[in-house]
Amino acid sequence: MRIVAWNCAMALHKKADALAALGCDVAVISECGKGSLATLEQLGYAGVWVGSNPHKGLGIFARKPLRPHLLCKPKQHWVAAADIEVNSQLLRVIGVWACRVGGRRCDNYIGQLYDALVKNPGWLSCPNTIVAGDFNSNSIWDANRAVGNHTDVVNLLAGRGIVSAYHNFYGEAQGSESRHTLYLLKSRKRPFHIDYVFIPGAWRLKKLAIRNGRKWCTFSDHLPMVVDVRTTWDPSSNPRAVGMVIDRCDAGNVSSFDPPLRAVSSRVRPW
């Protein structure tokens, strides 16, 4: 199964073909418009969308005939849980686009995800739970909030057996990422790692890439994280149901992993 998390920086209808070409089975897309539902429907994906601005919200998509269903109306901006039935198994996707909501620092960004997880403990009851998206956070900023910081979220998920795919794949510690998911305002001098895919630790993690080609850098200042996993009920084992998952690595589609330019800077916060 292939999972993609990407902040598309709006106008997904202009970038949807590139997203579909990644061959994902599940995608969590931040800053996409409500119209993305119709656009991706034409490309073989069903989805759900949440947000207050029709041009900029959070989408959770699955390759048809898979179809996500929201568990409830989200109360945090924006954290949404959706269930997808895959080969008679339940897959739960908690999509994240963590936003600023007010004047209290503890409530903003990662505070929204922490609040959602604490107030909805049942969301993590499904053994096949993914938490993915733009967290707008990193452990280098933990000191900015006493409760509900990045490490608190990581530990909360770890307590339920859910781990960061990136950190497990590369063997790096939180806050010491050598590969980046955001180049703020498309400046290579301002790299950060703030986008994540968390998966059950019991899953087999096959491959992880941060797509860093010229095309992706023009689409958004965020880069897509692409995670390949294997489960006993992997949708790719049933090509008649969801189509073959193809690793498209040609020059016109994808490029290399994000090179380790330097450690994430703790001196400049991107918001």
C-alpha positions in Angstrom: 0.0 0.0 0.0 1.3 3.4 -0.9 0.5 6.4 1.3 1.2 10.1 0.3 1.1 13.1 2.6 1.5 16.5 0.9 0.6 20.1 1.4 -0.2 21.1 -2.1 -0.3 24.9 -1.4 -3.8 25.2 -3.0 -4.9 24.9 -6.7 -4.7 21.1 -6.5 -6.7 20.9 -9.8 -3.6 22.1 -11.6 -1.4 19.5 -9.9 -3.8 16.5 -9.6 -2.3 14.6 -12.5 1.1 14.6 -10.8 -0.4 13.4 -7.6 -2.3 10.6 -9.3 0.9 9.6 -11.1 2.5 8.8 -7.8 0.2 5.7 -7.7 -1.0 6.2 -4.1 -3.7 4.2 -2.5 -4.3 6.7 0.2 -3.4 10.4 0.2 -3.7 13.1 2.8 -3.6 16.5 1.1 -3.4 19.8 3.0 -4.4 23.2 1.6 -6.5 21.7 -1.1 -9.9 23.1 -2.2 -13.3 21.5 -1.9 -13.3 21.3 -5.7 -10.5 18.8 -5.4 -13.1 16.1 -4.7 -14.5 16.4 -8.2 -11.1 16.7 -9.8 -9.7 13.6 -8.2 -12.9 11.7 -8.7 -12.2 11.9 -12.4 -8.7 10.5 -11.8 -10.0 7.5 -9.9 -10.0 8.7 -6.3 -12.8 9.1 -3.8 -12.4 11.6 -1.0 -13.7 13.6 1.9 -12.9 17.2 2.6 -13.1 19.5 5.6 -12.4 23.2 6.0 -14.0 26.7 6.4 -12.4 28.1 3.2 -13.6 26.3 0.1 -10.3 27.0 -1.6 -8.1 25.8 1.3 -8.8 22.8 3.5 -7.9 19.2 4.2 -8.6 16.2 2.0 -8.4 12.5 2.6 -8.5 10.4 -0.6 -8.4 6.7 -1.5 -8.1 4.9 -4.8 -11.5 3.7 -6.0 -13.4 1.5 -5.3 -12.0 2.3 -1.8 -13.9 5.2 -0.3 -13.2 7.1 3.0 -16.0 8.0 5.4 -15.7 10.7 8.0 -16.2 9.5 11.6 -17.5 12.9 12.7 -17.4 16.5 12.0 -14.0 17.8 13.0 -13.7 20.2 15.9 -10.0 21.0 15.5 -8.5 23.0 12.6 -7.9 20.7 10.9 -7.8 17.2 12.1 -10.2 14.7 10.6 -10.6 10.9 11.0 -12.0 8.8 8.2 -12.5 5.0 7.9 -11.8 3.0 4.7 -12.8 -0.6 4.3 -9.9 -2.5 2.6 -10.3 -6.2 1.8 -12.7 -6.7 4.7 -10.3 -4.8 7.1 -10.8 -1.4 8.5 -8.2 1.2 7.8 -8.4 4.5 9.8 -6.8 7.6 8.4 -6.4 10.6 10.7 -5.6 13.5 8.3 -3.8 16.6 9.7 -3.4 20.1 8.5 -2.5 21.8 11.8 -3.4 25.5 11.8 -3.3 28.6 13.9 -6.6 29.1 15.7 -6.1 32.0 18.1 -3.9 33.9 20.4 -2.9 31.1 22.8 0.2 29.4 21.6 -0.7 26.1 23.2 -3.8 25.9 21.1 -2.2 26.4 17.7 -0.6 24.1 15.2 0.5 20.8 16.9 -1.8 21.8 19.8 -4.8 21.1 17.5 -3.6 17.6 16.8 -2.8 16.9 20.5 -6.3 18.2 21.5 -8.0 16.0 18.9 -6.2 12.9 20.0 -6.8 13.5 23.7 -10.5 14.2 23.2 -11.0 11.3 20.8 -9.1 8.4 22.3 -11.3 6.0 20.3 -9.7 7.2 17.1 -6.6 5.2 18.0 -8.6 2.1 18.9 -8.3 0.7 15.3 -5.2 -1.4 14.9 -4.7 -0.1 11.4 -4.4 3.6 12.0 -2.5 6.1 9.9 -1.9 9.7 11.2 -0.5 11.8 8.4 -0.2 15.3 7.0 1.2 18.8 7.7 1.7 18.9 11.4 3.4 22.3 11.2 5.7 21.1 14.0 9.0 19.6 15.0 10.5 18.6 18.4 13.0 21.5 18.0 10.2 23.8 19.1 9.0 21.7 22.1 10.1 24.4 24.6 7.6 26.8 23.1 4.7 24.9 24.8 4.6 23.1 28.1 1.9 20.6 27.2 0.8 19.3 23.8 4.0 19.8 22.0 5.5 17.7 19.2 7.1 15.2 21.5 3.9 14.8 23.5 2.1 13.8 20.3 4.9 11.4 19.3 4.8 9.8 22.7 1.0 9.6 22.7 1.0 7.8 19.4 3.9 5.5 20.4 1.9 4.4 23.4 -0.7 3.1 20.9 2.0 1.4 18.7 2.0 4.1 16.0 5.4 5.3 14.9 6.8 7.8 12.4 7.6 6.1 9.1 10.4 8.6 8.3 12.2 8.2 11.5 12.0 4.4 11.5 13.1 4.2 7.9 16.1 6.4 8.2 17.0 5.7 11.8 17.0 9.4 12.7 15.8 11.0 15.9 13.0 13.4 16.1 14.4 16.9 15.7 17.5 15.6 13.8 16.0 15.1 10.4 18.6 15.3 7.5 15.9 15.4 4.8 13.3 18.1 4.6 9.6 18.4 3.7 9.4 22.2 3.6 11.5 24.9 2.0 9.8 27.9 3.3 8.6 30.2 0.5 10.6 27.9 -1.8 13.9 29.0 -0.4 16.5 26.3 -0.2 18.1 28.3 2.6 15.1 27.7 4.9 14.6 23.9 5.2 12.3 22.3 7.8 10.8 18.9 8.5 7.2 19.4 9.5 5.2 16.8 7.5 4.8 13.3 8.7 3.3 9.8 8.1 2.7 7.7 11.3 1.9 4.1 10.8 1.4 1.0 13.0 4.7 -0.3 14.1 3.6 -3.8 13.2 3.4 -2.9 9.5 6.3 -3.8 7.2 7.8 -0.5 6.0 9.2 -1.1 2.5 10.2 2.2 1.2 10.0 5.9 1.9 10.8 8.9 -0.3 10.5 12.6 -0.1 9.9 13.7 -3.7 12.3 16.6 -4.5 12.2 17.1 -8.2 12.0 20.4 -10.0 8.3 19.8 -10.7 7.4 19.3 -7.1 9.4 22.4 -6.0 7.4 24.5 -8.4 4.1 23.2 -7.2 4.5 23.9 -3.5 7.1 24.8 -0.8 6.2 21.4 0.8 7.4 18.2 -0.8 5.3 15.0 -0.9 6.2 12.2 1.5 5.6 8.8 -0.2 5.5 5.7 2.0 5.2 2.1 0.9 4.1 -0.5 3.4 3.0 -4.1 3.3 0.2 -5.5 5.4 -1.6 -8.9 5.2 -4.6 -7.1 3.6 -2.6 -4.7 1.4 -4.9 -3.3 -1.3 -2.2 -3.8 -3.9 -2.7 -7.6 -3.4 -6.0 -7.2 -5.1 -5.3 -5.4 -8.4 -8.9 -5.9 -9.7 -10.2 -3.9 -6.7 -7.8 -1.0 -6.6 -5.4 -1.3 -9.5 -1.7 -2.1 -9.3 0.5 0.1 -7.2 3.2 1.2 -9.5 6.5 2.8 -8.4 6.8 5.5 -11.0 10.4 6.7 -10.9 10.9 8.0 -14.4 12.6 11.4 -14.9 9.3 13.0 -15.9 7.5 12.0 -12.7 9.7 11.8 -9.7 13.2 12.6 -8.7 15.5 11.6 -5.9 15.3 11.6 -2.2 15.8 15.0 -0.5 19.5 15.3 0.0 20.8 15.9 3.5 21.6 19.6 3.1 21.8 20.4 6.8 20.0 19.7 10.1 16.6 21.4 10.6 17.2 24.9 11.8 15.8 25.8 15.3 16.6 29.4 14.8 13.8 30.4 12.5 10.3 29.3 13.0 8.4 29.2 9.7 5.2 30.8 11.1 
